[in-house]
Amino acid sequence: SVSIRMVDATPVWGVTPPPTLVAIGNRTADVSFELPEFPNSQSNTYTVITNATGSVVSSSSQPADNSTHGQAVALLPYTGYRTHIQSCNSIGCADSSPVFFQTASAQPEGFAPPVIERTARADQLQVSWTAATAQNGVLDRYVVLFRERTGGAGLITLFTGSDRTRVVAPGLTPLTQYMFTVQSYTVNVSAPAVTPFVTVTTPSSNPEAVPTPVILAIGQRTLELRVDPPAIPNGEIGTYVILANGAAVQTGGTAGNFSV
């Protein structure tokens, strides 16, 4: 009788089609593949190898034994890749034809808190921010939100758009703490990147709605007056000054009764 022993040889993919993309995420892609036309061994291993387009750096993962499904891993969002299957045995390795794809978009990363600066007006603040270090897709819009730190209404939308990275918040109350945050949205991604809140205090300003003094008593050379605090102090009142004919005749640190 004649015995024949098969000897391993390097696999040959031949007319085997490239791998098929089953699902594409923003950091992984599931692939399925057919075995080489000529495996030339009963102990071949298979590896999914993926490179970013134009890059020689690759990532790899091995499917489970006897499986023809694998996964491209360690990917970046919104990036072009090529992936192929490498079949190896004790003699050597051979690569399948590649398939090209782009990963899905994702939430932006590296989005720093906004910078809040005072302006020449006590009732305004300037809000500026920089783009995320990784937008992970196409920028859709920025949303700037703010609120008073204590009391006041809920979050107020100051700006929505993509054409600027600086806006002015008008109509604020002097000597009041405000909290600002900015959101960055990527097209086709519902969840934004959100910065931490930044808190800043507006400066003081001149009082408004100062009431007219009330005359309590009139003497031959004196007046008794009651001075009420302004309805809108715009800060902490430091001094009340009573003027008579344009000249200061009395000062005080608090509202109340004055004799002049």
C-alpha positions as CSV (number, residue, x, y, z in Angstrom):
1,S,0.0,0.0,0.0
2,V,1.0,3.6,-0.5
3,S,0.6,6.2,2.3
4,I,0.4,9.9,1.5
5,R,1.1,12.5,4.1
6,M,-0.1,16.0,3.5
7,V,2.5,18.8,4.1
8,D,1.4,22.2,5.2
9,A,1.9,25.1,2.8
10,T,1.3,28.8,3.0
11,P,-2.5,29.6,2.6
12,V,-3.7,30.9,-0.7
13,W,-6.8,33.1,-0.7
14,G,-7.3,32.9,-4.4
15,V,-10.8,34.1,-5.4
16,T,-12.0,34.3,-1.9
17,P,-13.9,37.7,-1.5
18,P,-12.7,40.2,1.1
19,P,-14.2,40.3,4.5
20,T,-17.8,41.6,5.0
21,L,-18.6,44.4,7.4
22,V,-21.5,43.3,9.6
23,A,-21.7,46.3,11.9
24,I,-19.7,49.5,12.2
25,G,-19.5,51.4,15.4
26,N,-17.4,54.4,16.4
27,R,-14.6,52.4,18.0
28,T,-15.1,48.8,16.7
29,A,-16.3,47.1,13.5
30,D,-17.7,43.5,13.3
31,V,-16.6,41.5,10.3
32,S,-17.3,38.1,8.8
33,F,-15.1,36.3,6.4
34,E,-14.8,33.2,4.2
35,L,-11.8,30.8,4.6
36,P,-9.0,30.9,2.0
37,E,-9.7,29.0,-1.2
38,F,-6.7,26.9,-0.4
39,P,-6.0,26.8,3.4
40,N,-3.2,24.3,2.8
41,S,-3.3,23.3,6.4
42,Q,-5.7,22.0,9.0
43,S,-4.3,24.3,11.8
44,N,-4.6,27.8,10.3
45,T,-5.1,30.7,12.6
46,Y,-6.9,33.9,11.5
47,T,-6.3,37.5,12.6
48,V,-8.3,40.6,11.8
49,I,-5.8,43.4,11.0
50,T,-6.9,47.0,10.7
51,N,-5.1,50.1,9.6
52,A,-6.2,53.7,9.5
53,T,-6.1,54.9,5.9
54,G,-2.6,56.0,5.1
55,S,-1.2,54.7,8.4
56,V,1.2,51.8,8.9
57,V,0.1,51.4,12.5
58,S,-2.3,48.5,12.9
59,S,-4.5,46.9,15.5
60,S,-5.4,43.2,15.5
61,S,-7.7,40.7,17.1
62,Q,-8.1,37.0,16.7
63,P,-11.6,35.4,16.3
64,A,-12.5,32.4,18.5
65,D,-11.3,29.0,17.2
66,N,-13.3,27.8,14.2
67,S,-15.1,31.1,13.9
68,T,-15.3,33.2,10.8
69,H,-16.5,36.3,12.6
70,G,-14.1,38.8,14.1
71,Q,-13.8,42.4,15.2
72,A,-11.7,45.4,14.2
73,V,-10.8,47.0,17.6
74,A,-9.1,50.1,19.0
75,L,-10.5,52.4,16.3
76,L,-11.1,56.1,16.4
77,P,-14.4,57.7,15.6
78,Y,-15.1,59.2,12.1
79,T,-11.9,57.8,10.7
80,G,-11.3,55.8,7.5
81,Y,-9.8,52.3,7.8
82,R,-8.9,49.3,5.8
83,T,-9.2,45.8,7.3
84,H,-8.2,42.4,6.1
85,I,-7.8,38.8,7.4
86,Q,-4.4,37.2,7.9
87,S,-4.3,33.4,7.7
88,C,-1.2,31.8,9.2
89,N,0.1,28.3,9.7
90,S,3.5,26.7,10.5
91,I,4.8,27.5,7.1
92,G,3.8,31.1,6.6
93,C,1.0,33.7,6.4
94,A,-1.1,35.2,3.7
95,D,-3.4,38.3,3.6
96,S,-6.9,38.4,2.2
97,S,-8.1,41.3,0.0
98,P,-9.0,44.3,2.2
99,V,-12.3,46.1,2.8
100,F,-12.5,49.8,3.4
101,F,-14.9,51.6,5.8
102,Q,-15.3,54.7,8.0
103,T,-16.2,54.5,11.6
104,A,-19.3,56.3,13.0
105,S,-19.2,59.7,14.6
106,A,-19.1,60.0,18.4
107,Q,-19.4,62.5,21.2
108,P,-16.7,65.2,21.1
109,E,-13.7,64.7,23.5
110,G,-11.4,67.2,25.1
111,F,-13.9,70.1,25.4
112,A,-12.5,72.6,27.9
113,P,-14.6,74.9,30.2
114,P,-15.5,78.3,28.8
115,V,-13.6,81.5,29.8
116,I,-15.9,84.2,31.3
117,E,-14.7,87.8,31.2
118,R,-16.1,91.1,32.4
119,T,-16.9,93.8,29.9
120,A,-17.1,97.6,30.3
121,R,-20.7,97.1,31.5
122,A,-21.7,95.7,34.9
123,D,-24.7,94.0,33.4
124,Q,-22.8,92.0,30.7
125,L,-20.3,89.1,30.7
126,Q,-18.3,87.7,27.7
127,V,-18.3,84.0,27.2
128,S,-15.7,82.4,25.0
129,W,-14.6,78.7,24.3
130,T,-12.4,76.6,22.1
131,A,-13.3,73.7,19.9
132,A,-13.0,70.2,21.3
133,T,-9.6,68.6,20.7
134,A,-11.4,65.7,19.1
135,Q,-14.7,66.6,17.5
136,N,-15.1,62.9,16.4
137,G,-17.3,64.0,13.4
138,V,-18.7,67.1,11.9
139,L,-19.6,69.9,14.3
140,D,-23.3,70.4,14.4
141,R,-23.7,73.2,17.0
142,Y,-22.7,74.8,20.2
143,V,-25.2,75.6,22.9
144,V,-24.3,78.1,25.7
145,L,-26.4,77.9,28.8
146,F,-26.4,80.0,32.0
147,R,-28.3,80.6,35.2
148,E,-28.0,82.5,38.5
149,R,-26.1,80.4,41.0
150,T,-28.8,80.9,43.7
151,G,-32.4,81.6,43.0
152,G,-33.6,83.0,39.7
153,A,-34.9,81.0,36.8
154,G,-33.6,77.7,35.5
155,L,-31.1,77.3,32.7
156,I,-31.3,80.0,30.0
157,T,-30.1,79.4,26.5
158,L,-27.8,82.2,25.5
159,F,-26.6,81.0,22.1
160,T,-27.2,78.1,19.7
161,G,-25.1,77.8,16.5
162,S,-21.7,76.9,15.0
163,D,-20.5,80.2,13.5
164,R,-18.7,81.6,16.6
165,T,-16.9,80.8,19.8
166,R,-17.6,84.0,21.7
167,V,-20.8,85.6,22.8
168,V,-21.9,88.3,25.2
169,A,-24.5,87.6,28.0
170,P,-26.5,90.9,28.3
171,G,-29.1,92.1,30.9
172,L,-27.4,90.6,34.0
173,T,-27.8,91.8,37.5
174,P,-24.7,93.6,39.0
175,L,-22.9,91.9,41.9
176,T,-24.6,88.5,41.2
177,Q,-23.1,85.1,40.7
178,Y,-23.8,83.3,37.4
179,M,-22.9,79.8,36.2
180,F,-22.1,79.1,32.5
181,T,-21.7,75.9,30.6
182,V,-21.2,75.1,26.9
183,Q,-22.4,72.0,25.0
184,S,-20.8,70.7,21.7
185,Y,-22.8,68.5,19.4
186,T,-21.6,66.3,16.6
187,V,-23.8,65.6,13.5
188,N,-25.8,62.4,14.0
189,V,-24.8,62.0,17.6
190,S,-27.6,62.8,20.1
191,A,-25.5,63.3,23.3
192,P,-23.2,66.4,23.4
193,A,-20.0,67.0,25.2
194,V,-20.8,69.2,28.2
195,T,-18.3,71.4,30.0
196,P,-18.3,71.8,33.8
197,F,-20.1,75.0,35.0
198,V,-17.9,78.1,35.4
199,T,-19.1,80.6,38.1
200,V,-18.3,84.3,37.9
201,T,-19.6,87.4,39.7
202,T,-20.7,90.5,37.9
203,P,-19.2,93.8,39.2
204,S,-21.2,96.3,41.2
205,S,-22.9,99.3,39.6
206,N,-24.6,102.5,40.5
207,P,-27.8,102.1,42.5
208,E,-31.1,102.5,40.7
209,A,-34.6,103.5,41.7
210,V,-33.3,105.6,44.7
211,P,-36.4,106.9,46.6
212,T,-36.8,110.6,47.4
213,P,-36.1,111.4,51.1
214,V,-39.2,111.7,53.3
215,I,-39.4,114.9,55.5
216,L,-40.3,113.9,59.0
217,A,-40.0,117.3,60.7
218,I,-39.0,120.8,59.9
219,G,-37.3,123.1,62.4
220,Q,-36.0,126.6,62.1
221,R,-32.6,125.4,61.1
222,T,-32.9,121.7,60.8
223,L,-34.7,118.9,59.0
224,E,-35.5,115.4,60.1
225,L,-35.4,113.1,57.1
226,R,-35.9,109.4,56.5
227,V,-33.8,107.9,53.8
228,D,-34.9,104.5,52.4
229,P,-32.6,102.1,50.6
230,P,-32.7,102.0,46.8
231,A,-35.1,99.5,45.2
232,I,-32.2,98.2,43.0
233,P,-29.0,98.5,44.9
234,N,-26.8,96.8,42.3
235,G,-24.3,95.9,44.9
236,E,-23.6,96.7,48.6
237,I,-24.4,100.3,49.6
238,G,-21.4,101.8,51.3
239,T,-22.5,105.4,52.0
240,Y,-25.6,107.6,52.0
241,V,-24.9,111.3,51.3
242,I,-27.5,114.0,52.0
243,L,-27.1,117.0,49.7
244,A,-28.6,120.5,50.3
245,N,-28.3,123.0,47.5
246,G,-25.7,120.7,45.9
247,A,-23.4,120.4,48.9
248,A,-23.0,117.4,51.1
249,V,-24.4,118.1,54.6
250,Q,-24.6,114.6,56.1
251,T,-23.3,111.1,55.4
252,G,-24.1,107.8,56.9
253,G,-23.4,104.1,56.3
254,T,-27.0,102.9,56.5
255,A,-30.4,104.0,55.5
256,G,-32.6,105.6,58.2
257,N,-33.3,108.9,59.8
258,F,-31.0,111.8,59.4
259,S,-30.9,115.3,60.9
260,V,-29.5,118.1,58.7
